[in-house]
């Protein structure tokens, strides 16, 4: 896989800033861009996600989720190793969201070697609202943790991030 402007890692913040906590992904991406990281906002269309990560060896994706956990809870998934829990990533207004994109890319052989997904548990997804307090705090923490993520340092993606368990669904 090729590199883009000398960078082999892409961070994608998935979500809609006009739908409350659904804007968590774009908020984290904006904070990382301000620190010089290669980070993009994405509205959530799954098929377009596959095109965004084309040519990158590692991708870190941040999206809001609904799993029943406390608002602001952050979970880390290694999507290169195991499928994402579809039921947790149902916030998108698109019929074909993040979990579908990952599995389609896997089936087509277009999944990057490292795909780390961070889900931030949302509280409110009402149109025209801003991020809730717990999600704002989680976004700040995650924007500090992602640069420490091993894939961002071109190592193996199985390292602990600030004490978070490795593997799928480790809560923070």
Residue pairs with C-beta under 8 A, 6 or more apart in sequence:
1 8
1 55
1 56
1 57
1 112
1 113
2 55
3 55
3 56
3 57
4 10
4 38
4 55
4 56
5 38
7 38
8 56
8 57
8 58
8 154
9 38
9 56
9 57
9 58
9 59
9 60
9 151
9 152
9 154
10 38
10 39
10 40
10 52
10 53
10 56
10 58
10 59
10 60
11 28
11 29
11 32
11 37
11 38
11 39
11 40
11 59
11 60
11 61
11 62
11 146
11 152
12 25
12 29
12 39
12 40
12 41
12 42
12 49
12 52
12 53
12 59
12 60
12 61
12 62
13 24
13 25
13 26
13 27
13 28
13 29
13 30
13 39
13 40
13 41
13 42
13 61
13 62
13 63
14 25
14 26
14 42
14 43
14 44
14 49
14 61
14 62
14 63
14 64
14 92
14 98
15 22
15 23
15 24
15 25
15 26
15 41
15 42
15 43
15 44
15 63
15 64
15 91
16 22
16 23
16 26
16 43
16 44
16 93
17 23
17 26
17 27
17 41
18 127
18 128
19 93
19 125
19 126
19 127
19 129
20 122
20 123
20 124
20 125
20 126
20 127
20 129
20 130
20 131
20 132
21 64
21 71
21 120
21 122
21 123
21 124
21 125
21 131
21 132
21 135
22 64
22 91
22 122
22 125
23 64
23 130
23 131
24 62
24 63
24 64
24 120
24 122
24 131
24 135
24 138
24 139
25 41
25 42
25 61
25 62
25 63
25 64
25 120
26 41
27 131
27 136
27 139
28 39
28 62
28 118
28 120
28 139
28 142
28 143
28 146
29 39
29 40
29 41
29 62
30 39
30 41
31 139
31 140
31 143
32 39
32 143
32 146
32 147
33 39
35 143
35 147
37 146
37 147
37 152
40 52
42 48
42 49
42 52
43 94
44 63
44 92
44 93
44 94
44 97
44 98
45 94
45 96
46 92
46 94
46 96
46 97
46 98
46 100
46 101
46 104
47 96
47 101
47 104
49 61
49 98
49 101
49 105
50 101
50 104
50 105
50 108
50 110
53 59
53 105
53 112
53 115
54 110
56 112
57 112
57 113
57 114
58 112
58 113
58 114
58 115
58 116
58 151
58 152
58 154
58 157
59 112
59 114
59 115
59 116
60 116
60 117
60 118
60 146
60 149
60 151
60 152
61 79
61 98
61 115
61 116
61 117
61 118
62 117
62 118
62 120
62 142
62 146
63 89
63 91
63 98
63 117
63 118
63 119
63 120
64 91
64 119
64 120
64 121
64 122
64 125
64 135
65 75
65 88
65 89
65 91
65 119
65 120
65 121
65 122
66 88
66 90
66 91
66 121
66 122
67 73
67 75
67 85
67 87
67 88
67 119
67 121
69 75
69 121
69 171
70 121
70 134
71 121
71 122
71 123
71 132
71 134
71 135
72 120
72 121
72 123
72 132
72 133
72 134
72 135
72 137
72 138
73 120
73 121
73 138
73 171
73 172
74 118
74 119
74 120
74 121
74 138
74 141
74 142
74 171
74 172
75 88
75 118
75 119
75 121
75 169
75 170
75 171
75 172
76 116
76 117
76 118
76 161
76 164
76 165
76 166
76 168
76 169
76 170
76 172
77 84
77 85
77 116
77 117
77 118
77 119
77 168
77 169
78 115
78 116
78 157
78 158
78 166
78 167
78 168
79 102
79 111
79 115
79 116
79 117
80 111
80 112
80 113
80 114
80 115
80 157
81 167
81 168
82 168
83 99
83 102
83 103
83 106
84 98
84 99
84 102
84 103
84 117
85 99
85 169
86 99
86 100
88 119
89 97
89 98
89 99
89 119
90 97
91 97
91 122
91 125
92 98
96 104
98 117
102 111
102 115
102 117
105 111
114 151
114 157
116 149
116 151
116 157
118 142
118 146
120 135
120 138
120 139
120 142
121 135
121 138
122 132
122 135
123 132
123 134
123 135
124 132
131 139
141 172
145 161
145 162
145 164
146 152
146 161
148 161
148 162
149 157
149 159
149 161
150 156
150 157
150 158
150 159
150 161
151 157
158 166
159 166
160 166
162 172
164 170
164 172
